């Protein structure tokens, strides 16, 4: 298993971390053996799930590529359907080129209706639009003189330069699946099969939702593998990622001490964070991670989101939590 971080890319006005602090954190992460770092993506505040917004990921990742050495840089996840596919193809290819081929594109359909309204994209079309965008992106990154006729997107004899440094294109991870939608997002989702079918058809790597229970992960993974067979794909062709938010308590530390750190970004409460995220002593959180990894039949990556740019949590995760996970799985 490979180890990665989702970084605390919180947009907090004058309290927003400096590029200098971010660079120091990620170089420390490189030294500790982390192989990738990811940013979340939201254009607007998104209550009740989140209490802050986020730095724009492509601008930030481009800057971080200049202050890091080896770590891969990506999104987990980027809301693809609110973007223009041709413009985005050029943006991401430029990031991949400038970073020396270190980008990983993690994408999802998004959920926050106001973001879609602002960008002039019908919320109910987001899944079908993303299917077309995925097809068009891969064509624009791998071919010249592309012609594409979809319901939502059409191009004629279009060539995007530069092409990405990675061939045939940067890794594409798809996030999605079952989770506590109503509790976290204030929305009811009754049918996630279109999401699972999209993952089965297009993804090389699947990223389940962080708050998903063991039962949800097991059920989704079984359906994805079945759908892959329907599309003529071998389930062994799909790798998986476990990701979650984490705050490691010291032995005997009161869980209430985690509240200021979680509340910086999250609109939920301590019982929610303890149940669905990783909030506990090293042994407790390692056991929870190991259980999810086993539910996926093993996974290629573990991605953990520390809640600040300091070294203490980073070192606890690297030196105490992850070694216990490796032993358990």
C-alpha positions as CSV (number, residue, x, y, z in Angstrom):
1,X,0.0,0.0,0.0
2,X,1.1,3.5,-0.8
3,X,0.5,6.4,1.7
4,X,-0.8,9.8,0.8
5,X,-2.3,12.9,2.4
6,X,-5.3,15.1,1.6
7,X,-4.0,18.5,2.7
8,X,-5.9,21.0,4.8
9,X,-6.3,23.5,2.0
10,X,-8.8,25.6,3.9
11,X,-9.5,29.1,2.7
12,X,-9.6,31.0,6.1
13,X,-9.1,34.6,5.1
14,X,-6.0,36.1,6.8
15,X,-5.6,32.7,8.7
16,X,-5.1,30.9,5.4
17,X,-1.8,29.0,5.4
18,X,1.1,30.5,3.4
19,X,2.8,28.8,0.5
20,X,5.9,28.7,2.6
21,X,4.1,26.7,5.4
22,X,2.5,24.4,2.8
23,X,5.8,23.7,1.1
24,X,7.6,23.0,4.4
25,X,4.7,20.6,5.4
26,X,4.9,18.7,2.1
27,X,8.7,18.4,2.1
28,X,8.4,17.0,5.6
29,X,5.7,14.6,4.2
30,X,8.1,13.5,1.5
31,X,10.8,12.8,4.1
32,X,8.3,10.7,6.0
33,X,7.5,8.6,3.0
34,X,4.2,10.0,1.8
35,X,3.9,9.7,-2.0
36,X,1.0,12.0,-2.9
37,X,-0.9,15.0,-1.6
38,X,-4.5,15.9,-2.6
39,X,-6.7,18.9,-2.3
40,X,-10.5,19.0,-1.9
41,X,-12.5,21.2,-4.3
42,X,-15.5,23.4,-3.5
43,X,-16.3,26.7,-5.1
44,X,-18.7,27.9,-2.3
45,X,-19.4,27.3,1.3
46,X,-21.3,24.0,1.6
47,X,-23.2,23.7,4.9
48,X,-24.0,21.6,6.7
49,X,-21.1,19.5,5.6
50,X,-18.3,22.1,5.7
51,X,-17.7,25.2,7.7
52,X,-15.2,26.8,5.4
53,X,-14.4,26.9,1.7
54,X,-11.2,25.8,0.0
55,X,-8.4,27.2,-2.0
56,X,-8.8,26.8,-5.8
57,X,-7.1,23.5,-6.5
58,X,-5.3,24.0,-9.8
59,X,-3.8,27.3,-8.8
60,X,-2.6,25.9,-5.5
61,X,-1.3,22.6,-6.9
62,X,0.6,24.5,-9.6
63,X,2.3,26.6,-6.8
64,X,3.0,23.5,-4.7
65,X,4.7,21.8,-7.6
66,X,7.4,24.5,-7.4
67,X,8.1,24.0,-3.7
68,X,8.0,20.2,-3.6
69,X,10.4,17.6,-5.0
70,X,8.9,14.1,-5.5
71,X,5.4,14.0,-4.1
72,X,2.5,13.6,-6.5
73,X,-0.1,16.3,-6.5
74,X,-3.8,15.9,-7.1
75,X,-7.5,16.4,-6.2
76,X,-9.7,14.3,-4.1
77,X,-12.0,15.1,-5.5
78,X,-12.5,17.9,-8.1
79,X,-16.1,18.7,-9.1
80,X,-15.7,18.1,-12.8
81,X,-19.2,18.9,-14.3
82,X,-19.0,22.6,-13.3
83,X,-16.1,23.1,-15.7
84,X,-15.7,23.4,-19.4
85,X,-14.0,20.2,-20.7
86,X,-11.7,21.7,-23.3
87,X,-10.5,24.5,-21.0
88,X,-10.0,22.1,-18.2
89,X,-8.1,19.7,-20.5
90,X,-5.6,22.5,-21.1
91,X,-5.4,23.5,-17.5
92,X,-4.7,20.1,-16.2
93,X,-2.3,19.2,-19.0
94,X,-0.4,22.4,-18.0
95,X,-0.3,21.4,-14.4
96,X,1.0,17.9,-15.3
97,X,3.7,19.4,-17.5
98,X,4.9,22.0,-15.0
99,X,4.9,19.4,-12.1
100,X,7.0,17.0,-14.2
101,X,4.3,14.5,-14.6
102,X,3.3,14.4,-10.9
103,X,-0.5,14.9,-11.1
104,X,-3.3,12.6,-10.2
105,X,-6.8,13.7,-11.2
106,X,-9.5,12.6,-8.7
107,X,-13.0,13.6,-9.7
108,X,-16.6,13.4,-8.6
109,X,-20.0,14.7,-9.9
110,X,-20.4,17.1,-7.0
111,X,-23.6,17.7,-5.0
112,X,-24.0,21.3,-4.0
113,X,-26.8,22.8,-6.1
114,X,-25.8,26.4,-5.7
115,X,-22.4,25.7,-7.3
116,X,-24.0,24.3,-10.3
117,X,-26.5,27.2,-10.5
118,X,-23.7,29.7,-10.3
119,X,-21.8,28.0,-13.2
120,X,-24.9,27.6,-15.3
121,X,-24.9,23.8,-15.3
122,X,-28.2,22.0,-14.5
123,X,-27.7,20.0,-11.3
124,X,-29.8,17.1,-12.6
125,X,-27.5,16.7,-15.7
126,X,-24.2,16.5,-13.8
127,X,-23.8,12.7,-14.0
128,X,-24.5,12.5,-17.7
129,X,-22.3,15.5,-18.4
130,X,-19.4,13.9,-16.5
131,X,-19.6,10.8,-18.6
132,X,-19.2,12.9,-21.7
133,X,-16.4,15.0,-20.1
134,X,-14.4,11.9,-19.2
135,X,-14.6,10.6,-22.8
136,X,-13.7,14.0,-24.2
137,X,-10.8,14.6,-21.8
138,X,-9.1,11.4,-22.7
139,X,-9.4,12.1,-26.4
140,X,-8.0,15.6,-26.0
141,X,-5.1,14.4,-23.9
142,X,-4.2,11.6,-26.3
143,X,-5.1,12.7,-29.8
144,X,-4.9,15.7,-32.2
145,X,-7.7,17.0,-34.4
146,X,-10.4,15.6,-32.1
147,X,-14.0,15.6,-33.2
148,X,-16.6,14.7,-30.6
149,X,-20.4,14.8,-30.8
150,X,-22.1,14.4,-27.4
151,X,-25.5,15.6,-26.2
152,X,-23.8,18.3,-24.0
153,X,-20.4,18.8,-25.5
154,X,-19.3,19.0,-29.1
155,X,-15.9,19.8,-30.6
156,X,-14.7,19.7,-34.2
157,X,-11.1,19.2,-35.3
158,X,-9.7,20.4,-31.9
159,X,-6.2,20.0,-30.7
160,X,-5.1,20.8,-27.2
161,X,-1.5,21.6,-26.5
162,X,0.5,20.9,-24.4
163,X,-0.4,17.3,-23.9
164,X,0.2,16.0,-20.3
165,X,3.7,14.8,-19.5
166,X,2.2,11.4,-18.3
167,X,1.2,9.1,-21.1
168,X,-1.3,8.3,-22.2
169,X,-2.8,10.7,-19.6
170,X,-2.6,11.4,-15.9
171,X,-4.2,8.8,-13.5
172,X,-7.9,9.4,-13.1
173,X,-9.6,8.4,-9.8
174,X,-13.4,8.5,-9.4
175,X,-15.0,9.1,-6.1
176,X,-18.5,8.2,-5.1
177,X,-20.8,5.6,-3.6
178,X,-23.0,5.1,-0.6
179,X,-22.7,7.3,2.5
180,X,-24.7,9.3,5.1
181,X,-25.9,11.8,2.5
182,X,-28.8,13.2,4.4
183,X,-26.9,13.6,7.7
184,X,-23.9,15.3,6.1
185,X,-25.2,17.0,3.0
186,X,-28.9,17.6,4.0
187,X,-29.9,15.6,0.9
188,X,-31.6,12.3,0.3
189,X,-30.0,10.0,-2.3
190,X,-32.1,6.9,-3.1
191,X,-30.3,5.5,-6.1
192,X,-26.5,5.5,-6.4
193,X,-26.4,2.8,-9.2
194,X,-25.6,5.4,-11.9
195,X,-22.6,6.5,-9.9
196,X,-21.4,2.9,-9.4
197,X,-21.9,2.1,-13.1
198,X,-19.9,5.2,-14.1
199,X,-17.1,4.1,-11.8
200,X,-17.3,0.5,-13.3
201,X,-17.2,1.9,-16.8
202,X,-14.6,4.6,-16.7
203,X,-12.4,4.4,-13.5
204,X,-9.1,2.7,-13.1
205,X,-9.2,3.7,-9.4
206,X,-12.3,4.0,-7.1
207,X,-12.4,6.2,-4.0
208,X,-15.3,5.4,-1.6
209,X,-16.7,8.2,0.5
210,X,-14.9,8.8,3.7
211,X,-17.9,8.4,6.0
212,X,-19.0,5.1,4.3
213,X,-19.6,2.2,6.7
214,X,-18.2,-1.2,6.3
215,X,-21.5,-2.5,5.0
216,X,-21.7,0.4,2.5
217,X,-18.2,-0.3,1.2
218,X,-18.8,-4.0,0.9
219,X,-22.1,-3.6,-1.0
220,X,-20.8,-0.9,-3.3
221,X,-17.7,-2.9,-4.2
222,X,-19.7,-6.0,-5.0
223,X,-22.0,-4.0,-7.3
224,X,-19.0,-2.2,-9.0
225,X,-17.4,-5.6,-9.8
226,X,-20.6,-6.9,-11.2
227,X,-21.1,-3.8,-13.4
228,X,-17.5,-4.1,-14.6
229,X,-18.3,-7.5,-15.9
230,X,-21.3,-6.0,-17.7
231,X,-18.9,-3.6,-19.4
232,X,-16.5,-6.4,-20.4
233,X,-14.0,-5.3,-17.8
234,X,-12.0,-7.5,-15.4
235,X,-12.5,-6.4,-11.8
236,X,-8.8,-7.0,-11.2
237,X,-8.3,-3.9,-13.4
238,X,-9.7,-1.7,-10.7
239,X,-7.6,-0.4,-7.8
240,X,-9.1,1.2,-4.7
241,X,-8.3,4.0,-2.3
242,X,-9.2,4.4,1.4
243,X,-9.4,8.0,2.5
244,X,-10.6,9.8,5.6
245,X,-10.1,12.8,7.9
246,X,-7.9,12.1,10.9
247,X,-7.0,13.5,14.2
248,X,-4.8,11.3,16.4
249,X,-5.2,11.6,20.2
250,X,-2.3,11.0,22.5
251,X,-2.8,8.2,25.1
252,X,-5.5,9.3,27.6
253,X,-6.2,12.6,25.8
254,X,-9.8,13.9,26.0
255,X,-11.5,13.6,22.6
256,X,-12.9,17.1,23.2
257,X,-9.4,18.4,22.4
258,X,-10.1,17.4,18.7
259,X,-13.1,19.7,18.4
260,X,-11.3,23.0,17.6
261,X,-9.4,21.2,14.8
262,X,-12.4,19.4,13.2
263,X,-14.6,22.5,13.6
264,X,-12.2,24.6,11.5
265,X,-13.6,22.9,8.4
266,X,-16.5,20.7,9.4
267,X,-20.1,21.7,10.3
268,X,-20.7,18.3,12.0
269,X,-20.2,17.5,15.7
270,X,-17.9,15.3,17.8
271,X,-20.1,12.2,17.8
272,X,-20.3,12.3,14.0
273,X,-16.5,12.8,13.7
274,X,-15.9,9.9,16.1
275,X,-18.3,7.6,14.3
276,X,-17.6,8.4,10.6
277,X,-14.1,9.9,10.6
278,X,-10.9,8.9,12.4
279,X,-10.8,10.5,15.8
280,X,-9.0,8.4,18.5
281,X,-5.7,7.1,19.7
282,X,-3.3,5.5,17.2
283,X,-4.5,1.9,17.9
284,X,-8.1,2.9,17.5
285,X,-7.8,4.7,14.2
286,X,-5.4,2.1,12.8
287,X,-8.0,-0.7,13.5
288,X,-10.7,1.3,11.8
289,X,-8.5,1.9,8.7
290,X,-7.5,-1.7,8.6
291,X,-11.1,-2.9,8.7
292,X,-12.0,-0.7,5.7
293,X,-8.9,-1.8,3.7
294,X,-9.9,-5.4,4.3
295,X,-13.5,-4.7,3.1
296,X,-12.0,-3.5,-0.2
297,X,-9.9,-6.7,-0.5
298,X,-6.8,-4.6,0.1
299,X,-6.2,-1.2,-1.5
300,X,-3.5,0.6,-3.5
301,X,-3.5,3.8,-1.5
302,X,-4.4,5.1,2.0
303,X,-5.1,8.8,1.9
304,X,-5.4,10.6,5.3
305,X,-6.4,14.2,5.8
306,X,-4.7,15.9,8.8
307,X,-6.5,19.0,10.0
308,X,-3.6,21.5,10.2
309,X,-0.2,22.2,8.6
310,X,1.8,21.3,11.7
311,X,4.3,18.5,12.0
312,X,2.8,16.8,15.1
313,X,-0.2,15.2,13.5
314,X,1.8,14.4,10.4
315,X,4.4,12.5,12.4
316,X,1.8,10.7,14.5
317,X,0.1,9.4,11.3
318,X,3.4,8.4,9.7
319,X,5.2,6.9,12.7
320,X,2.4,5.5,14.8
321,X,-0.8,4.9,12.8
322,X,0.3,3.7,9.4
323,X,2.8,1.1,10.8
324,X,0.0,-0.4,12.8
325,X,-2.2,-0.5,9.7
326,X,0.5,-2.3,7.7
327,X,0.8,-5.0,10.4
328,X,-3.0,-5.5,10.6
329,X,-3.6,-6.0,6.9
